[in-house]
Amino acid sequence: MEDKEKHLLVLTTCPGTITAKKIANEVVLENLGACVQIIPGVQSFFRWVNRVDTSDELLLIIKTTSERYPELEKRVMAIHPYEVPELIAIPISDGLDQYLQWIETNSTPK
């Protein structure tokens, strides 16, 4: 049986459409992930510099592999305007085999 947890959903939030689209485009263009979905309308509440803050953000959901995650992280950190961006990888424990294979194929370095 194939190790399905080698596939990841990676979450990050962005302060605006320009940043979100730039990250999404770079990730797919550089085969760091097969797909990036941008979800608008996220309102985040968080503690930063000893106070509670809030921000309107966009959520990016990136489909990639655990093998590509280190490079994905480096690339997102290079583009992202936040000092400490949200960057969380969640293993995909199961899914449609053809879709998981598509993630692998499109997250492989060229």
N, C-alpha and C positions, 0 to 999 in steps of 0.2 A: 504494500500500500504506500502511496506517495505521501511524503511529509507535507501535509497541507498547511502547517503552521509556518512554512517558509514564505507565505504570502501575508502582506500587511495592509492594514488601513492606517494611514498616517494623517493625523489631524493637526492643523495649524489655523490660526486666525490672523486676519490682516486688517489694517485700519482703513483701507479704501480699495476701490475697484482697480485702480492702476497697478497697485502692488500685487493684488490677488491675481490679476491677469498675467502680470510679468512672471510671477512664480509659477503659475500653471503652465504657461507657454514654455518656460525654460525646462521645467521638469519633464514635460512630454517630448520636447525637442531633443533633449539630451538623453532620452531613454532612461531617466531616473525613476520614472513611473509610467504606467500604461495609460492612466486616466486621472484627471483632476476635476472634481466637481466643486463649483463655487456656489455657496449658499449665502445669500444676503440676509440682512435683517437680524443678525445676532447682536444681542445686547449683553455685554460682559460686565460683571461686577467683580472686583478683585482688590486685594490689598497690595499696595505698592508704596514704598518709601513711608512706611508707618501710617498710611491712611487708606481708607476705602475709596476707590475710584470707580468710574464707569466709562464705558466706551462702546460706541456703535462699531461693529466689526462685520467682516465676512468670514465664513468658515470654509476652509478648503479641506476636501477629503481626497487623499491621494492613494491610489492603489499601486503597490510596488511589491518587491521581495525583500526579505531580510538581508540578502546578499547586497542589494543596492542601497540599503538604508544609510550606511555611513557616508556615501557620496551624496545622497539626497540631503542628509542633514547639513553637510558642508555647504552645498549649493544654496539651500534655503537660508542658512545663516549669513551667507555672503550678500544675499538680495534683501533680506527682511530688515525693515527699519527699526524694529523693536530691539532693545538691549537684550532682553531675555524673552524671545517669542515662545508661544506655546508650540511644542513639537512633541507629539505623543504617537507612538506606534502601537497598534493593537493587532495581535496575531489573528488571522482568519483561520478558524479551526476547521471549517468545512465550507463547501460551496460547489457550484456546478463545475465539473472537471474541465469542460471546454473554456469556461470563463477564467478559471485559475490558470490554465495553460496560456490563454491570451495575455494575462497579466505578466507571466514569465517571459513570453516571446517579446512583448513590447517594453520590458524593463531590462533587457539584456543589452550590454554595450555593443555598439556597432563597430 
